[in-house]
Amino acid sequence: MSITPEMISASLAGVSHVPFWLDDPARPEAGPALAGDRSCDLAVVGGGFTGLWTALQAKERDPSRHVVLLEGGRIGWAASGRNGGFCEASLTHGHENGVKHLPEENDELTRLGYENLDAIEDAVAHYGLDCDFERTGLIQIATEDYQIPSLQQAHNPEEGEVYLDGEELRERIDSPTYLGGLRLDRECAIINPARLCWELLRVCRELGVEVYENTIVRSLTDSGDTVTLTTDAGTLTAGRAALGTNAFPALLKRVKWHTAPVYDYALMTEPLSAEQWAAIGWDGREGLADSANRFHYYRRTVDGRILFGGWDAVYYYGRRVSSRFDTRQETFETLARHFFETFPQATGIRFTHAWGGAIDTCTRFFSFFETACAGKVAYAAGFTGLGVGASRFAGTVMLDLLAGEPTALTELQMVKRKPLPFPPEPFMWAGAKLTTRALIRSDENEGRRGPLLRLLDAVGVGFDS
């Protein structure tokens, strides 16, 4: 059955552009903003996953430490509350990307990634975090013939990596687009990301963290033994500071060119009926992702919906971050069409939510770290869409860096090396456009990488998805 523009329009009629996860009556009321001048042992800037995990772990290490968290908007309102809810083990944006950039320690980073995901699961249980955490695993799907061999080669049942041919996969989840898939049993959990933020907020407050929302930090200065964070209504003097500002402009000039904001978009369906679920046959709750450069990610929710996102990753000239970029009708229409091509059994359902948001990316596609002010400040960013799980690891590393003594984590090349910086405008915008076109051509040419992508590979830039 052909999918008509009228069908797409009907599926998106009346859609809300509030991110589904944030459109929740359980969302806590906004906390107070910082007013006046205060001091603390540790200041944490950013109320997303990175900042919240950092604050929580800081109190676990030293319950007497006075920790203050400053968030420019609401807790979890940005990337941490807008993503697909895939909490993955990888710290390097996939095994192959880790081999490409840090071959000598990729095995260790893989081990640390599993250890980190286990620690998140333990924290969910220990603190009773009500965030729909499910250790479901992930299936990486081939929708083109050329994608099959790499999935077959990864087949390793002893490590929980099982290749399913097209028939086996379609028996599990029925889609005419599926040609095969790699089931990764250990790699991923799915969560409600906004509720994880709010639950981490709850625990942080219970442990004694002071939290101030709607408090934008305008500057950070070295004041000798302390650092001073200046806001519109006061200052915070801190012995140490951890910065988790994600896609927003960094407070450290030295990392200005190392990140860029890229916009990602997603749809959420209305709850499917029992008949529709039976037609699709998706009885498991694993996350799904296809294997192209421009890929889709999708998963079930606890109330019987399907989140369907990805495909376009849009960079706006000048590294701009603005709420007006949170909606993009042409992308929503493309995603809707792709959804019905994937699951024609669901034709006729409506999407209730369509939204977008900025993620931070860097040229190696996984997090990097920096210190400043004679070791009193630590910074982490560059997660490139896989920060739900890796953000906790980043918090661990920042606290180690701020402690001032070498640890196994601070000695990692991942921590010591920074990725190549992005160029200034207009070269950044032109490069983003050319690279996007090259990735599209690669998908259309059975994954073969053209001259531009081969050049980027040679210089150590990680544009492979």
MARTI-183365 format. One record per residue (C-alpha): y, z, x. Coordinates in Angstrom, 2 decimals. Each point is the difference from the previous one (the first is absolute). Example, Ala and Ser with C-alpha at 12.3 -4.5 7.8 and 13.67 -1.06 7.14 Angstrom:
REM residues 2
<<-4.50,7.80,12.30>>
<<3.44,-0.66,1.37>>
This chain:
REM residues 465
<<0.00,0.00,0.00>>
<<3.39,-0.97,1.38>>
<<2.66,2.65,0.42>>
<<3.24,-1.14,-1.56>>
<<3.58,1.17,0.64>>
<<0.01,1.30,-3.56>>
<<-3.00,2.21,0.74>>
<<1.70,1.38,3.09>>
<<3.23,0.69,-1.90>>
<<-1.90,1.76,-2.77>>
<<-1.87,2.20,2.50>>
<<3.28,1.16,1.54>>
<<1.99,0.38,-3.22>>
<<1.64,3.40,-0.24>>
<<-1.21,1.09,3.43>>
<<1.58,3.09,1.55>>
<<1.40,-0.28,3.51>>
<<-0.38,3.70,0.66>>
<<-2.89,0.41,2.48>>
<<-3.05,1.02,-2.01>>
<<-0.77,3.06,2.12>>
<<3.56,1.34,-0.39>>
<<0.02,-0.61,-3.77>>
<<-1.81,3.27,-0.55>>
<<0.97,3.06,-2.06>>
<<-1.53,2.12,2.78>>
<<2.79,-1.06,2.36>>
<<1.77,3.18,1.13>>
<<3.68,0.53,-0.65>>
<<2.27,-0.83,2.90>>
<<0.63,2.87,2.38>>
<<3.44,1.02,1.22>>
<<2.00,-1.87,2.61>>
<<1.02,1.65,3.25>>
<<3.41,1.65,-0.29>>
<<1.76,1.74,2.86>>
<<-1.24,0.64,3.51>>
<<-3.49,1.28,0.75>>
<<-2.34,0.37,2.95>>
<<-3.77,-0.16,0.47>>
<<-2.74,-0.29,2.58>>
<<-1.19,-3.45,-1.14>>
<<1.85,-2.59,-2.03>>
<<-2.06,-2.75,-1.64>>
<<1.87,-3.09,-1.18>>
<<-1.75,-1.98,-2.73>>
<<-1.82,1.15,-3.11>>
<<-2.80,-2.55,-0.01>>
<<-3.49,0.39,1.37>>
<<1.06,0.23,3.65>>
<<2.56,2.72,-0.55>>
<<-2.12,1.99,-2.44>>
<<-3.10,0.00,2.19>>
<<2.13,0.94,3.01>>
<<1.59,2.94,-1.80>>
<<-3.35,1.22,-1.36>>
<<-1.74,-0.17,3.38>>
<<2.94,1.71,1.69>>
<<-0.45,3.00,-2.29>>
<<-3.77,-0.05,0.49>>
<<0.51,0.18,3.77>>
<<2.62,2.76,-0.20>>
<<0.56,1.63,-3.40>>
<<3.07,1.79,1.36>>
<<1.76,-3.24,0.93>>
<<3.09,-0.66,-2.11>>
<<-0.39,-3.60,-1.21>>
<<2.59,-1.92,-2.01>>
<<-0.73,-3.44,-1.49>>
<<2.85,-2.34,-0.93>>
<<-0.57,-2.99,-2.30>>
<<2.69,-2.58,-0.73>>
<<-1.25,-0.69,-3.54>>
<<-2.87,1.59,-1.92>>
<<-3.28,1.11,1.54>>
<<-2.38,-2.97,0.14>>
<<2.41,-2.44,-1.67>>
<<-0.22,-2.74,2.65>>
<<-3.05,-1.57,1.67>>
<<-2.11,3.14,-0.36>>
<<0.22,-0.13,-3.81>>
<<-0.17,-3.79,-0.43>>
<<-3.09,-1.08,1.93>>
<<-3.46,-0.91,-1.23>>
<<-1.48,3.41,0.74>>
<<-2.40,-1.20,2.71>>
<<-0.46,2.85,2.49>>
<<-1.73,-1.75,2.89>>
<<-1.55,1.32,3.18>>
<<1.44,-2.67,2.31>>
<<2.88,1.05,2.23>>
<<0.41,-3.50,1.42>>
<<0.21,-2.24,-3.08>>
<<-3.63,-0.98,0.34>>
<<-2.56,-0.07,2.79>>
<<0.88,-3.47,1.30>>
<<3.70,0.83,0.24>>
<<-0.88,3.14,1.96>>
<<-2.15,-2.02,2.40>>
<<2.84,-2.48,0.41>>
<<2.65,2.56,0.92>>
<<-1.87,3.00,1.46>>
<<-3.49,-1.17,0.97>>
<<-0.54,2.83,2.48>>
<<0.38,2.74,-2.60>>
<<-0.82,-1.69,-3.29>>
<<-3.34,1.80,-0.31>>
<<1.77,3.33,0.42>>
<<2.65,-0.97,-2.56>>
<<-2.76,-0.97,-2.41>>
<<-1.58,3.43,0.42>>
<<3.37,1.70,-0.45>>
<<0.60,-2.05,-3.14>>
<<-3.21,1.22,-1.63>>
<<0.79,3.55,1.13>>
<<3.45,-0.30,-1.58>>
<<-1.36,-1.29,-3.31>>
<<-2.53,2.83,-0.04>>
<<2.86,2.45,0.58>>
<<1.91,-1.43,-2.97>>
<<-3.10,0.43,-2.16>>
<<-0.35,3.57,1.26>>
<<3.65,0.73,-0.81>>
<<-0.43,-1.35,-3.52>>
<<-2.88,2.42,-0.53>>
<<1.56,2.96,1.82>>
<<3.34,-0.13,-1.80>>
<<-1.31,-1.35,-3.29>>
<<2.20,-3.09,0.18>>
<<-0.05,-1.64,-3.44>>
<<0.40,-3.62,1.12>>
<<-3.12,-1.84,-1.28>>
<<-1.45,-0.16,3.53>>
<<-3.29,-1.94,0.08>>
<<-1.85,-0.97,3.20>>
<<-1.01,-3.35,-1.46>>
<<-0.12,-2.36,2.93>>
<<1.36,-3.53,0.09>>
<<-1.37,-3.51,-0.47>>
<<1.60,-2.77,2.04>>
<<-0.52,-3.23,-1.92>>
<<-0.40,-3.62,1.04>>
<<1.53,-2.48,-2.42>>
<<-0.28,-2.96,2.40>>
<<-3.05,-1.20,1.91>>
<<1.64,0.38,3.40>>
<<0.45,3.74,-0.61>>
<<-3.71,0.68,-0.39>>
<<-1.23,-0.07,3.65>>
<<2.27,2.79,1.24>>
<<-1.13,2.22,-2.88>>
<<-3.64,-0.79,0.69>>
<<0.43,0.81,3.69>>
<<1.38,3.43,-0.87>>
<<-3.18,0.92,-1.94>>
<<-1.14,3.35,1.40>>
<<-1.77,2.17,-2.59>>
<<-0.38,2.92,2.41>>
<<3.80,0.24,0.10>>
<<0.38,-0.49,-3.75>>
<<1.07,-3.64,0.32>>
<<-2.14,-2.13,-2.32>>
<<0.42,-3.73,-0.60>>
<<-0.51,-1.19,-3.59>>
<<-0.55,-3.69,-0.67>>
<<1.78,-1.64,-2.90>>
<<-2.72,0.71,-2.53>>
<<-0.35,3.64,1.06>>
<<3.74,0.53,-0.17>>
<<0.39,-1.70,-3.39>>
<<-2.79,2.18,-1.40>>
<<2.14,2.96,1.01>>
<<3.40,-1.45,-1.00>>
<<0.00,-3.30,-1.86>>
<<2.65,-2.42,1.21>>
<<-0.36,-3.78,0.35>>
<<2.13,0.19,3.16>>
<<-2.43,2.22,1.95>>
<<-2.13,-1.62,2.71>>
<<-1.04,3.14,1.88>>
<<1.24,3.39,1.08>>
<<-0.30,2.77,2.56>>
<<-0.48,3.46,-1.51>>
<<1.61,2.63,2.21>>
<<-1.29,3.34,-1.22>>
<<1.90,2.30,2.39>>
<<3.31,-1.80,0.31>>
<<2.01,0.95,-3.03>>
<<0.84,2.42,-2.75>>
<<2.11,-0.81,-3.03>>
<<2.63,2.38,-1.30>>
<<2.97,0.32,-2.32>>
<<2.63,-0.19,2.77>>
<<2.92,1.53,-1.89>>
<<-2.09,2.97,-1.09>>
<<-1.14,0.51,3.57>>
<<3.68,0.20,1.02>>
<<0.77,2.47,-2.76>>
<<-3.02,2.12,0.83>>
<<0.92,0.03,3.70>>
<<3.48,1.08,-1.09>>
<<-1.52,2.84,-2.02>>
<<-2.06,1.20,2.94>>
<<2.91,-0.31,2.44>>
<<2.13,2.20,-2.26>>
<<-2.83,2.51,-0.41>>
<<-0.25,0.21,3.79>>
<<3.71,0.68,0.26>>
<<1.51,-3.41,0.79>>
<<3.56,-0.42,-1.29>>
<<0.39,-3.40,-1.65>>
<<3.29,-1.71,-0.80>>
<<0.07,-3.26,-1.95>>
<<2.83,-2.54,-0.44>>
<<1.14,0.96,3.49>>
<<0.61,-3.01,2.24>>
<<0.20,0.77,3.70>>
<<2.91,-2.00,1.37>>
<<-0.32,0.83,3.69>>
<<-1.99,1.94,2.55>>
<<1.63,1.41,3.14>>
<<-1.27,1.89,3.02>>
<<1.62,3.44,0.10>>
<<-1.62,1.30,3.18>>
<<-2.80,2.35,-0.97>>
<<0.04,-1.32,-3.57>>
<<0.67,-3.17,-1.97>>
<<2.45,-0.34,-2.87>>
<<-0.70,-2.06,-3.10>>
<<3.11,-0.84,-1.97>>
<<-0.12,-0.67,-3.75>>
<<2.72,-0.63,-2.58>>
<<0.18,3.65,-1.03>>
<<-0.99,1.97,3.07>>
<<-1.82,0.11,3.29>>
<<-3.43,1.16,1.10>>
<<-0.43,1.33,3.51>>
<<-3.60,-0.11,1.19>>
<<-1.94,0.88,3.11>>
<<-2.18,-3.07,-0.57>>
<<0.10,-2.99,-2.36>>
<<-2.71,-2.39,-1.26>>
<<1.17,-3.29,-1.48>>
<<-2.09,-1.86,-2.58>>
<<2.54,-2.47,-1.46>>
<<-2.39,-2.94,-0.41>>
<<1.81,-3.24,-0.91>>
<<3.44,1.56,-0.07>>
<<2.39,-0.21,2.98>>
<<-1.11,2.32,2.78>>
<<2.22,2.83,1.23>>
<<-0.94,-0.98,3.56>>
<<1.79,-3.06,1.37>>
<<-2.79,-0.67,2.49>>
<<-2.44,-0.97,-2.78>>
<<2.48,-2.02,-2.08>>
<<-1.67,-3.33,0.74>>
<<-3.59,1.21,-0.08>>
<<-0.43,0.07,-3.78>>
<<0.86,-2.34,-2.84>>
<<-0.24,0.54,-3.78>>
<<-2.31,-2.36,-1.89>>
<<-0.36,0.05,-3.79>>
<<-3.41,0.19,-1.65>>
<<-0.66,-0.36,-3.75>>
<<-2.63,1.14,-2.50>>
<<-1.01,-0.18,-3.66>>
<<-1.80,2.55,-2.16>>
<<-1.99,-1.01,-3.07>>
<<-0.24,1.84,-3.26>>
<<-3.29,1.93,-0.34>>
<<-2.91,-2.41,-0.39>>
<<-2.38,0.34,-2.91>>
<<-3.65,0.87,0.48>>
<<-0.85,-3.61,-0.84>>
<<2.37,-1.34,2.65>>
<<-1.41,2.34,2.63>>
<<-3.53,-1.01,-0.96>>
<<0.93,-3.68,0.39>>
<<1.39,0.63,3.48>>
<<-2.88,2.28,0.92>>
<<2.04,2.10,2.39>>
<<-1.88,3.25,-0.40>>
<<0.88,1.38,3.43>>
<<3.41,1.26,0.99>>
<<0.30,-1.56,3.45>>
<<3.23,-1.59,1.13>>
<<0.00,-3.78,0.36>>
<<1.91,-2.31,2.33>>
<<-0.43,-3.67,0.78>>
<<-0.02,-1.47,3.49>>
<<2.84,-2.51,0.24>>
<<3.23,0.47,1.94>>
<<1.76,0.25,-3.36>>
<<-2.41,2.38,-1.65>>
<<-0.38,1.97,-3.21>>
<<-0.95,3.66,-0.26>>
<<-1.21,1.50,-3.27>>
<<-1.70,3.07,-1.39>>
<<-0.84,1.88,-3.17>>
<<1.93,3.00,-1.26>>
<<-1.46,3.09,-1.63>>
<<1.33,-1.10,-3.41>>
<<-1.68,-3.41,0.11>>
<<2.74,-2.28,1.30>>
<<0.00,-2.44,2.91>>
<<2.71,-0.03,2.63>>
<<0.40,-3.46,1.53>>
<<2.41,-0.50,2.89>>
<<0.78,-1.79,3.21>>
<<0.33,-3.73,0.80>>
<<3.74,-0.26,0.67>>
<<1.59,2.07,2.77>>
<<3.71,-0.68,-0.19>>
<<2.59,0.64,2.69>>
<<3.65,-0.02,-1.05>>
<<2.72,-1.08,2.39>>
<<1.65,2.74,2.02>>
<<-2.86,2.52,-0.33>>
<<1.39,0.90,-3.40>>
<<-1.59,2.69,-2.14>>
<<1.27,-0.03,-3.58>>
<<-1.28,0.91,-3.45>>
<<0.83,-3.50,-1.18>>
<<-2.89,-1.29,2.12>>
<<-2.48,2.24,-1.85>>
<<-0.57,-2.73,-2.58>>
<<-0.85,-3.64,0.71>>
<<-0.98,-1.99,-3.05>>
<<-1.53,-2.93,1.85>>
<<-2.34,2.35,1.86>>
<<-0.95,1.84,-3.19>>
<<-0.86,-3.33,-1.66>>
<<-2.04,-1.06,3.04>>
<<-1.91,3.28,0.01>>
<<-0.69,-0.28,-3.72>>
<<-1.39,-3.51,0.42>>
<<-2.18,1.10,2.93>>
<<-1.25,2.99,-1.99>>
<<-1.20,-2.20,-2.86>>
<<-1.56,-2.46,2.45>>
<<-1.90,2.93,1.52>>
<<-0.99,1.52,-3.35>>
<<0.13,-2.64,-2.76>>
<<-1.93,2.49,-2.16>>
<<3.25,1.99,-0.19>>
<<2.10,-2.85,-1.37>>
<<2.24,1.33,-2.72>>
<<0.66,3.44,1.41>>
<<3.55,1.11,0.78>>
<<1.58,1.46,3.07>>
<<1.93,3.17,-0.71>>
<<1.67,0.44,3.41>>
<<1.23,-2.38,2.69>>
<<1.83,1.33,3.04>>
<<0.66,-0.36,3.68>>
<<1.24,1.95,2.97>>
<<0.70,-0.14,3.71>>
<<-2.59,0.78,2.62>>
<<0.75,0.35,3.70>>
<<-1.60,-2.45,2.35>>
<<-0.02,-0.41,3.75>>
<<-1.24,-2.75,2.28>>
<<-3.39,1.59,0.63>>
<<-0.59,0.92,-3.67>>
<<-0.75,3.70,0.54>>
<<2.00,3.14,0.68>>
<<1.91,0.73,3.17>>
<<1.71,3.13,1.26>>
<<3.18,0.97,1.82>>
<<1.65,3.15,1.25>>
<<3.69,0.70,0.62>>
<<2.46,2.76,0.83>>
<<-2.08,1.33,2.91>>
<<-3.12,0.27,-2.17>>
<<1.66,1.83,-2.88>>
<<-0.39,-3.00,-2.35>>
<<-3.12,-2.02,-0.88>>
<<-0.16,-3.19,-2.05>>
<<-2.86,-1.97,-1.59>>
<<0.12,-3.30,-1.89>>
<<-1.48,-3.50,-0.20>>
<<-3.00,0.65,-2.28>>
<<0.16,-3.50,-1.59>>
<<-1.59,0.95,-3.28>>
<<-2.78,2.24,1.30>>
<<2.01,3.20,0.15>>
<<-1.63,1.92,-2.85>>
<<-2.65,1.37,2.33>>
<<1.58,-0.63,3.41>>
<<3.12,1.98,-0.96>>
<<-1.90,3.28,0.34>>
<<-1.14,-1.01,3.48>>
<<3.61,-0.89,0.84>>
<<1.10,3.48,-1.04>>
<<-2.65,1.52,2.27>>
<<1.21,-2.10,2.94>>
<<3.67,0.85,-0.59>>
<<-0.74,3.71,-0.03>>
<<-1.93,-0.36,3.26>>
<<2.91,-1.89,1.54>>
<<2.48,2.64,-1.12>>
<<-2.16,2.78,1.45>>
<<0.78,-1.45,3.43>>
<<-3.46,0.32,1.54>>
<<-2.35,-2.98,0.55>>
<<-2.89,-0.27,-2.44>>
<<-2.79,-2.51,-0.51>>
<<2.17,-1.68,-2.64>>
<<3.25,-0.15,1.98>>
<<-1.91,-1.60,2.90>>
<<-1.20,-2.91,-2.16>>
<<1.39,-3.40,0.91>>
<<0.64,-0.42,-3.73>>
<<2.51,2.84,0.32>>
<<1.42,-0.89,3.40>>
<<0.51,-3.72,-0.62>>
<<2.50,-1.47,-2.41>>
<<-0.39,-3.41,-1.62>>
<<2.28,-2.87,0.89>>
<<3.32,0.16,-1.86>>
<<1.02,-2.47,-2.65>>
<<2.92,-2.32,0.80>>
<<3.47,0.42,-1.55>>
<<1.26,-2.25,-2.78>>
<<0.00,-2.88,-0.65>>
<<-3.08,-0.34,2.18>>
<<-1.89,2.69,-1.92>>
<<0.48,-1.73,-3.34>>
<<-0.88,-3.41,1.41>>
<<-3.05,1.42,1.77>>
<<-1.21,1.72,-3.17>>
<<0.31,-3.24,-1.98>>
<<-1.77,-2.08,2.64>>
<<-2.78,2.55,0.42>>
<<-0.59,0.20,-3.76>>
<<-0.33,-3.78,-0.16>>
<<-2.39,0.06,2.95>>
<<-2.19,2.61,-1.71>>
<<-0.07,-2.09,-3.18>>
<<-1.04,-3.07,2.00>>
<<-2.69,2.07,1.71>>
<<-1.44,1.01,-3.38>>
<<0.07,-3.62,-1.11>>
<<-1.70,-1.12,3.22>>
<<-3.10,2.23,-0.10>>
<<1.67,2.79,1.95>>
<<0.85,-2.14,3.04>>
<<3.08,1.36,1.72>>
<<2.68,-2.54,0.80>>
<<2.30,-0.14,3.06>>
<<2.42,2.69,-1.19>>
<<-2.72,2.52,-0.86>>
<<-1.77,-0.69,3.30>>
<<3.27,0.61,1.84>>
<<0.53,3.29,-1.83>>
<<-3.56,1.00,0.84>>
<<0.64,-0.75,3.67>>
<<3.10,2.17,0.20>>
<<-1.60,2.91,-1.85>>
<<1.53,-0.29,-3.46>>
<<-2.38,0.94,-2.78>>
<<0.72,-2.41,-2.84>>
<<-3.50,-0.51,-1.34>>
<<0.37,1.16,-3.60>>
